[in-house]
C-alpha cells in the first residue's frame, strides 16, 4: 500500500469492543491496547462466570465436563448432561474473558467486561447510556460480534437468517443509533472474505458481512475526521477454525491468518492506515480497495 495520505485523530481514550472478550477480536483488542492504552469496554453475550470450586483449571471442554460430572456424583447430585455441558461452557467462557482482561491490563490499558446481547436491540440504548454515564464518551468502536448458522440457502429458516443478521447488522445499527457517531474517531468492523467470494452454506453470513462493508463506506463519507475500516477477513488460525476446518482449508490451498500477523494488520490499518481505503481484504496475500 502507498503511504497514508491522511491520518485520523489521536487514538481513542475509550474503546467499545463487541465480541472482543474472546477469540480473534480479543487478540486484536490486546494489540490495540499495547499501542494506545486507554480504556477498553469488552461487550459480549456470555456472563462472567466464576471457575467452579474444587475443579482443576483446564481449557478442554470434555475434561471439564467429566470433572463436573464426577463432582456431582460424589456429592450425590442428580444433574442432567445438558446442565453439565452448559455449566462447563459458561466456565470456559468466563475463564477466557478473565484472560483477555488480564492481557489488556498487562498491555497497559484499563479493561472492563460488559454483558451485552447485540441481538436484543431494544436494550442497547439504555445500556450504552449507562456505559457512557459511568465511563465517558465512547470514541472508538470495534465491532467483532457475530454468529454462524451454516446451512444451504434452500434449507434456511427465517429465524436462522435473523440469528446471523441480529448481532452483526441489527446490533451494530442499534449501537450507532445509541452513540453520537460524531464523537467516534476510529471504527473497525469485522467483515469476512465471504462477503466478496461467497461460501457454501453461508449466503446469509455473506450478505450480513457485505452490509458491514457498505455501512463502513457510508460512515467514512459521513465522518471525514474518522478512521473507518471494514476488514474482510479470511480464515484465522484459531477462533472458529478448529482442526477439521484447518485441514479443509489446507486441502483448498487456503492459508490461515496467523494471529499475531492478523492483529498487527488490524492495528496498523485502524491507527495509521490511509483513510481513503475503507475496505480491506485480509488473507494469505491481502490488499485494500
C-alpha positions in Angstrom: 0.0 0.0 0.0 1.1 3.6 -0.6 2.0 5.7 2.4 -1.0 7.2 4.2 -2.3 10.4 2.7 -4.2 11.4 5.8 -4.4 10.3 9.4 -7.2 10.2 11.9 -7.3 11.9 15.2 -5.4 10.8 18.3 -6.3 7.3 19.4 -9.5 7.0 21.4 -9.5 7.2 25.2 -12.5 4.8 25.4 -12.9 1.8 23.1 -16.1 -0.3 22.9 -15.3 -3.7 21.5 -18.2 -6.0 20.7 -17.3 -9.7 20.7 -14.0 -8.6 22.0 -13.6 -10.7 25.1 -12.9 -13.9 23.3 -11.3 -15.2 20.1 -9.6 -13.2 17.3 -11.4 -10.0 18.3 -9.8 -10.2 21.7 -6.4 -10.8 20.1 -6.9 -7.6 18.1 -8.1 -5.6 21.1 -4.9 -6.6 23.0 -2.8 -5.3 20.2 -4.7 -2.0 20.1 -4.2 -1.7 23.9 -0.5 -2.3 23.6 -0.3 0.7 21.2 -2.9 3.1 22.5 -3.5 2.4 26.2 -6.8 3.9 27.3 -9.9 2.1 28.5 -11.4 -0.9 26.8 -15.0 -2.0 27.4 -15.4 -5.6 26.1 -19.0 -6.4 25.3 -20.2 -10.0 24.9 -23.2 -12.2 25.5 -21.6 -14.5 27.9 -21.9 -14.0 31.7 -18.6 -13.6 33.5 -19.0 -16.9 35.2 -16.5 -17.9 38.0 -14.5 -21.1 37.8 -16.2 -24.0 39.7 -14.7 -24.5 43.1 -12.6 -27.6 43.6 -12.1 -28.2 39.8 -8.6 -28.0 38.3 -8.2 -25.4 35.6 -8.4 -26.6 32.0 -9.2 -25.3 28.6 -10.6 -28.6 27.4 -14.4 -28.9 27.3 -14.5 -32.7 27.6 -12.2 -32.7 30.6 -14.2 -30.1 32.4 -17.5 -31.8 31.7 -16.0 -35.1 33.1 -14.8 -33.3 36.3 -18.1 -31.6 36.8 -19.9 -34.9 36.4 -17.6 -36.6 38.9 -18.1 -33.9 41.4 -21.9 -34.1 41.0 -21.8 -37.9 41.6 -19.5 -37.6 44.6 -21.9 -35.0 46.2 -25.0 -37.0 45.4 -26.4 -34.5 43.0 -28.6 -35.6 40.1 -27.6 -33.3 37.2 -28.6 -33.7 33.6 -25.8 -33.9 31.0 -27.2 -30.8 29.3 -26.9 -28.8 32.5 -23.3 -30.0 33.0 -22.5 -29.0 29.4 -24.0 -25.5 30.0 -22.0 -25.1 33.2 -18.8 -26.2 31.5 -19.2 -23.9 28.6 -20.0 -21.0 30.9 -16.9 -21.6 33.0 -14.7 -21.8 30.0 -16.1 -18.6 28.6 -15.6 -16.9 31.9 -12.0 -18.1 32.1 -11.3 -16.8 28.5 -12.9 -13.4 29.4 -10.7 -13.1 32.5 -7.6 -14.0 30.5 -8.4 -11.2 28.0 -9.0 -8.7 30.7 -5.6 -9.6 32.2 -3.9 -9.4 28.9 -5.4 -5.9 28.3 -4.2 -4.8 31.7 -0.7 -6.2 31.0 -0.7 -4.2 27.8 -1.2 -1.0 29.7 -5.0 -0.5 29.3 -7.8 -0.3 31.8 -10.3 -3.1 30.9 -13.9 -3.9 31.9 -16.4 -6.5 30.8 -19.9 -5.6 29.9 -22.6 -8.3 29.3 -24.4 -7.1 26.2 -26.6 -9.1 23.8 -26.5 -7.2 20.4 -29.4 -9.3 19.2 -31.6 -7.7 21.8 -31.6 -4.3 20.2 -34.2 -2.8 22.5 -31.8 -3.0 25.4 -28.8 -1.4 23.7 -29.7 2.3 24.0 -30.2 2.2 27.8 -27.1 0.1 28.2 -25.0 2.5 26.1 -26.3 5.4 28.1 -25.3 3.7 31.3 -21.9 2.9 30.0 -21.2 6.5 28.9 -22.6 7.9 32.1 -20.0 5.8 34.0 -17.0 5.9 31.7 -17.5 8.9 29.4 -17.9 9.2 25.6 -17.2 6.2 23.5 -14.7 7.4 20.9 -13.5 4.1 19.4 -15.7 1.3 18.2 -14.6 -2.2 17.2 -17.4 -4.5 16.0 -16.4 -8.1 16.1 -19.6 -9.8 17.3 -21.2 -12.4 15.1 -22.6 -15.9 14.9 -22.7 -18.6 12.3 -25.7 -20.8 11.3 -24.3 -22.5 8.3 -26.8 -24.3 6.1 -27.7 -24.4 2.4 -29.9 -21.4 1.5 -32.9 -23.6 0.5 -32.9 -25.2 3.9 -32.6 -22.0 5.9 -35.4 -20.7 8.1 -36.2 -17.0 8.6 -35.2 -17.5 12.3 -31.8 -18.8 11.3 -31.2 -15.8 8.9 -32.2 -13.4 11.7 -29.9 -15.1 14.1 -27.0 -14.3 11.8 -28.1 -10.7 10.9 -29.0 -10.0 14.5 -25.7 -9.2 16.3 -23.7 -8.4 13.1 -26.0 -5.9 11.4 -29.1 -5.1 13.5 -27.0 -4.8 16.7 -24.5 -2.6 15.0 -27.2 -0.3 13.7 -28.7 -0.1 17.1 -25.3 0.7 18.7 -24.7 3.5 16.2 -28.2 4.8 16.9 -27.4 4.9 20.6 -23.9 6.5 20.2 -23.4 10.1 19.0 -21.4 8.9 16.0 -19.7 12.3 15.5 -17.7 11.6 18.6 -16.2 8.4 17.1 -12.6 8.8 15.7 -11.9 5.1 14.9 -14.3 2.4 13.7 -13.2 -1.1 12.9 -15.7 -3.6 11.5 -15.1 -7.4 11.3 -16.4 -8.4 7.9 -15.5 -11.6 6.0 -14.0 -12.6 2.7 -17.3 -14.5 2.2 -18.8 -11.1 1.5 -16.7 -10.9 -1.6 -16.4 -14.6 -2.7 -19.3 -16.3 -1.0 -19.1 -19.6 0.8 -21.1 -22.8 0.8 -23.8 -22.7 3.4 -23.1 -19.0 4.3 -25.4 -17.0 2.0 -26.8 -15.1 4.9 -23.4 -14.6 6.5 -22.0 -13.3 3.3 -24.9 -10.8 3.0 -24.5 -9.7 6.6 -20.8 -9.0 6.1 -21.4 -7.2 2.8 -23.8 -5.0 4.8 -20.9 -4.1 7.1 -18.8 -3.1 4.0 -21.5 -0.8 2.7 -22.1 0.7 6.1 -18.4 1.3 6.5 -18.3 3.3 3.3 -21.3 5.3 4.4 -19.7 6.1 7.8 -16.5 7.0 6.1 -18.3 9.5 3.9 -20.3 11.0 6.8 -17.3 11.2 9.2 -14.3 12.6 7.3 -12.4 13.1 10.5 -12.6 9.4 11.4 -10.7 6.3 10.5 -13.2 3.7 9.3 -12.1 0.2 8.2 -14.0 -2.9 7.3 -11.8 -6.0 7.4 -12.9 -8.8 5.0 -11.0 -11.5 6.9 -10.0 -14.8 5.5 -9.8 -17.7 8.0 -7.7 -17.2 11.1 -5.5 -19.8 12.7 -7.7 -20.2 15.8 -11.0 -18.7 16.8 -13.8 -20.6 14.9 -11.3 -22.6 12.8 -10.8 -26.0 14.5 -8.5 -28.8 13.4 -11.1 -30.1 11.0 -11.7 -26.7 9.3 -8.0 -26.1 9.2 -7.5 -29.3 7.2 -10.3 -28.4 4.9 -8.7 -25.0 4.1 -5.3 -26.7 3.6 -6.8 -29.0 1.0 -8.1 -26.0 -0.8 -4.8 -24.3 -0.7 -6.1 -21.5 1.6 -3.5 -20.4 4.1 -4.7 -19.4 7.6 -4.1 -15.9 9.0 -1.5 -16.1 11.8 -3.0 -14.5 15.0 0.0 -12.2 15.6 0.0 -11.1 11.9 -3.7 -10.5 11.8 -3.7 -8.4 14.9 -0.7 -6.4 13.6 -2.5 -5.7 10.3 -5.7 -4.8 12.2 -4.0 -2.2 14.4 -1.7 -0.8 11.7 -4.6 -0.1 9.4 -7.0 1.2 12.1 -4.5 3.5 13.7 -2.3 4.6 10.8 -3.8 3.4 7.5 -4.8 5.5 4.6 -8.2 6.9 5.4 -9.2 6.7 1.7 -9.0 2.9 1.9 -12.1 1.7 3.7 -12.4 -2.0 2.8 -9.5 -4.4 3.3 -9.3 -8.0 2.1 -7.1 -9.8 4.5 -5.7 -13.3 3.9 -2.6 -15.1 2.8 -2.0 -12.2 0.4 -4.0 -9.2 1.4 -4.9 -5.9 -0.2 -7.0 -2.8 0.3 -9.6 -1.2 -2.0 
